[in-house]
């Protein structure tokens, strides 16, 4: 696992030994950030405020940092993953550009200094955690109408997200599906399901 592009390109990232969690593949990460750099969804990365949820080793957020994000927040509850995440931010000498929040996003108390430009979320496949995590981020001020929300799931998964999110793009890479959403706060709150049969 490595940083794919940007000022930290090629930097190897560590993961806990015997870790069973599935990090986003380098190829998927490269394709995801290629879409973000293409301008179709604005430019949420360059000089942006980014939050990486279910961060694991931090590969998604650190990729954003390497590609010019101004600041990245990482939210992760697994102690071993947090240790690896701190090692990875040290490898990039990220310093004040990163904040690691150790804890469960579903009970997150911390508010964001301002709404983020980009949410990167890679919850465990088929966990049903995306919708409540997104709702919690919104409740705590992390998401506004300009935030792009990106969620990775298994390609055949019926992904549940809040009804106030509109899907604007979806791509399949191997067994992963990457979904792009924009808030639409004119709709009533609730949950909708997206997915393939």
Backbone torsions as a table, in degrees:
resi	resn	phi	psi	omega
1	UNK	NA	134.1	-174.7
2	UNK	-150.2	165.3	170.7
3	UNK	-75.4	130.2	-171.7
4	UNK	-82.8	-39.8	-174.5
5	UNK	-152.1	172.2	178.5
6	UNK	94.2	-166.0	-173.0
7	UNK	-68.1	-19.0	178.4
8	UNK	-108.8	20.2	-176.8
9	UNK	-51.0	134.4	176.9
10	UNK	88.4	-10.9	179.3
11	UNK	-63.9	126.1	179.9
12	UNK	-79.0	141.3	179.0
13	UNK	-108.4	144.6	-180.0
14	UNK	-97.1	153.5	173.6
15	UNK	-131.9	152.7	178.9
16	UNK	-58.9	143.5	175.7
17	UNK	-63.2	143.7	179.3
18	UNK	58.4	26.4	-179.0
19	UNK	-80.0	128.1	-176.7
20	UNK	-94.9	-8.7	179.9
21	UNK	-67.1	145.1	-175.2
22	UNK	-97.6	107.4	177.1
23	UNK	-76.0	157.2	175.8
24	UNK	-63.1	128.9	-177.9
25	UNK	-62.9	149.3	179.0
26	UNK	-54.2	-43.4	-177.8
27	UNK	-63.3	-42.6	178.8
28	UNK	-64.6	-42.9	178.9
29	UNK	-61.4	-43.9	179.5
30	UNK	-61.3	-43.2	179.8
31	UNK	-66.8	-43.1	178.6
32	UNK	-57.8	-49.6	-177.8
33	UNK	-72.9	-24.0	172.3
34	UNK	-63.9	-41.4	176.5
35	UNK	-63.9	-44.9	-179.7
36	UNK	-62.6	-37.0	-179.6
37	UNK	-75.1	-19.3	-176.8
38	UNK	-69.7	-16.0	175.1
39	UNK	90.5	-6.6	-178.8
40	UNK	-61.0	-31.2	-178.8
41	UNK	-112.3	31.4	-174.7
42	UNK	77.6	-152.7	177.1
43	UNK	-133.8	79.4	-176.2
44	UNK	-76.6	-7.4	-175.6
45	UNK	-94.1	-55.7	-174.3
46	UNK	-58.4	120.4	-178.3
47	UNK	58.3	19.7	-177.1
48	UNK	-89.6	167.0	173.1
49	UNK	-104.3	120.8	-170.1
50	UNK	-123.1	143.3	171.4
51	UNK	-123.9	130.1	178.8
52	UNK	-106.8	110.8	-173.6
53	UNK	-104.8	142.9	-167.7
54	UNK	55.3	51.5	-165.1
55	UNK	-66.8	-27.2	-177.5
56	UNK	58.6	-123.7	179.9
57	UNK	-78.4	-7.4	-179.9
58	UNK	87.5	12.8	-173.9
59	UNK	-57.2	-42.0	-178.9
60	UNK	-67.5	-50.3	-179.0
61	UNK	-64.9	-37.9	179.0
62	UNK	-69.3	-32.0	173.7
63	UNK	-63.1	-42.8	177.2
64	UNK	-61.6	-42.7	178.9
65	UNK	-62.1	-43.5	179.2
66	UNK	-61.6	-30.4	-176.9
67	UNK	-94.5	11.8	169.7
68	UNK	112.1	6.6	175.7
69	UNK	-62.4	142.4	-178.9
70	UNK	-74.8	-37.6	-177.5
71	UNK	-155.1	142.4	-179.9
72	UNK	-130.1	131.6	171.7
73	UNK	-102.7	139.4	177.2
74	UNK	-118.6	131.7	176.6
75	UNK	-119.6	119.3	-176.3
76	UNK	-151.2	138.4	-177.8
77	UNK	-102.6	-20.1	-177.0
78	UNK	-77.8	123.7	-174.9
79	UNK	-60.2	-44.3	-179.6
80	UNK	-65.8	-38.2	177.9
81	UNK	-65.1	-39.9	178.8
82	UNK	-62.4	-40.3	177.1
83	UNK	-60.3	-46.4	178.0
84	UNK	-63.7	-38.5	178.9
85	UNK	-61.0	-44.2	176.7
86	UNK	-62.4	-39.8	177.4
87	UNK	-62.7	-40.6	-178.5
88	UNK	-69.8	-38.8	177.4
89	UNK	-67.2	-33.1	176.1
90	UNK	-66.2	-39.1	178.4
91	UNK	-59.8	-33.2	-179.8
92	UNK	-89.2	-2.1	-176.6
93	UNK	50.6	45.6	-173.6
94	UNK	-72.5	-32.7	175.6
95	UNK	55.2	-126.9	-175.6
96	UNK	-72.1	-3.6	179.8
97	UNK	-80.6	-8.1	-178.2
98	UNK	-130.2	148.8	173.6
99	UNK	-133.6	124.5	178.4
100	UNK	-101.2	121.8	177.7
101	UNK	-107.3	109.8	-179.6
102	UNK	-89.1	115.9	180.0
103	UNK	158.2	177.5	-177.3
104	UNK	-85.6	124.0	-179.9
105	UNK	-60.8	-27.8	-177.5
106	UNK	-69.7	-19.2	177.0
107	UNK	-117.9	20.8	-177.4
108	UNK	-56.4	127.2	177.0
109	UNK	-101.4	-26.1	-175.0
110	UNK	-68.8	136.9	173.6
111	UNK	-97.1	158.3	178.2
112	UNK	-84.5	146.9	176.9
113	UNK	-61.0	-27.9	173.1
114	UNK	-161.8	162.0	178.9
115	UNK	-59.2	143.9	-178.4
116	UNK	-81.8	157.6	176.2
117	UNK	-83.7	-24.8	-174.3
118	UNK	-146.8	129.4	170.1
119	UNK	-107.0	124.8	174.7
120	UNK	-111.0	121.5	-173.4
121	UNK	-135.2	124.2	178.0
122	UNK	-131.1	72.8	-179.6
123	UNK	-71.0	162.8	174.2
124	UNK	-53.9	137.9	-178.8
125	UNK	-57.0	139.6	175.9
126	UNK	57.7	29.9	-178.7
127	UNK	-90.7	-19.2	-176.2
128	UNK	71.8	16.3	-174.5
129	UNK	-89.4	-15.0	-174.4
130	UNK	-61.4	-51.5	-175.7
131	UNK	-60.2	-51.9	179.5
132	UNK	-65.2	-31.0	178.2
133	UNK	-67.7	-43.3	178.9
134	UNK	-64.6	-43.2	177.6
135	UNK	-59.5	-41.9	-179.4
136	UNK	-65.0	-41.7	177.4
137	UNK	-60.3	-41.2	179.0
138	UNK	-65.2	-44.5	179.3
139	UNK	-58.6	-34.9	-176.7
140	UNK	-93.4	10.5	172.2
141	UNK	86.0	14.4	-178.7
142	UNK	-83.4	-23.4	-174.1
143	UNK	-120.4	133.1	170.2
144	UNK	-129.9	-170.0	-175.4
145	UNK	-65.7	-14.2	-179.1
146	UNK	-100.1	-1.9	-176.5
147	UNK	-77.3	133.7	170.6
148	UNK	-93.6	128.4	-179.3
149	UNK	-111.7	123.2	-179.2
150	UNK	-117.8	124.8	-177.8
151	UNK	-126.2	127.0	173.1
152	UNK	-94.1	139.7	175.1
153	UNK	-147.0	174.8	174.5
154	UNK	-69.2	144.4	-170.1
155	UNK	-60.5	-30.5	-179.8
156	UNK	-97.4	5.0	-176.4
157	UNK	-72.0	141.3	172.4
158	UNK	-86.8	92.6	-173.6
159	UNK	-78.1	126.4	176.5
160	UNK	-98.3	129.9	177.3
161	UNK	-135.9	160.0	176.7
162	UNK	-58.9	145.7	-178.4
163	UNK	-64.1	-20.4	-179.5
164	UNK	-80.5	5.9	173.4
165	UNK	-102.9	131.3	174.0
166	UNK	-102.9	128.2	176.6
167	UNK	-73.9	127.8	-179.4
168	UNK	-110.9	-15.0	177.8
169	UNK	-167.9	152.4	176.1
170	UNK	-149.1	134.0	-180.0
171	UNK	-132.4	146.7	178.0
172	UNK	-111.2	131.8	176.9
173	UNK	-131.4	104.8	-177.6
174	UNK	62.0	-123.6	179.1
175	UNK	-93.8	4.8	-179.0
176	UNK	-103.4	147.5	170.3
177	UNK	-121.5	130.4	179.1
178	UNK	-109.0	123.7	-173.9
179	UNK	-114.6	134.8	-179.0
180	UNK	-113.3	131.9	-176.5
181	UNK	-132.7	150.7	170.1
182	UNK	-123.6	140.3	176.8
183	UNK	-66.4	144.9	172.7
184	UNK	-135.2	89.2	-171.9
185	UNK	-78.9	7.7	176.6
186	UNK	-84.3	-7.6	-179.9
187	UNK	-97.4	157.8	178.5
188	UNK	-69.3	149.9	178.9
189	UNK	-67.7	150.1	179.6
190	UNK	162.7	-167.7	-178.9
191	UNK	-129.3	137.3	174.5
192	UNK	-120.0	158.5	-179.3
193	UNK	-112.3	134.1	177.5
194	UNK	-125.9	138.3	176.1
195	UNK	165.8	175.5	-179.7
196	UNK	-104.6	153.8	178.7
197	UNK	-69.5	NA	NA
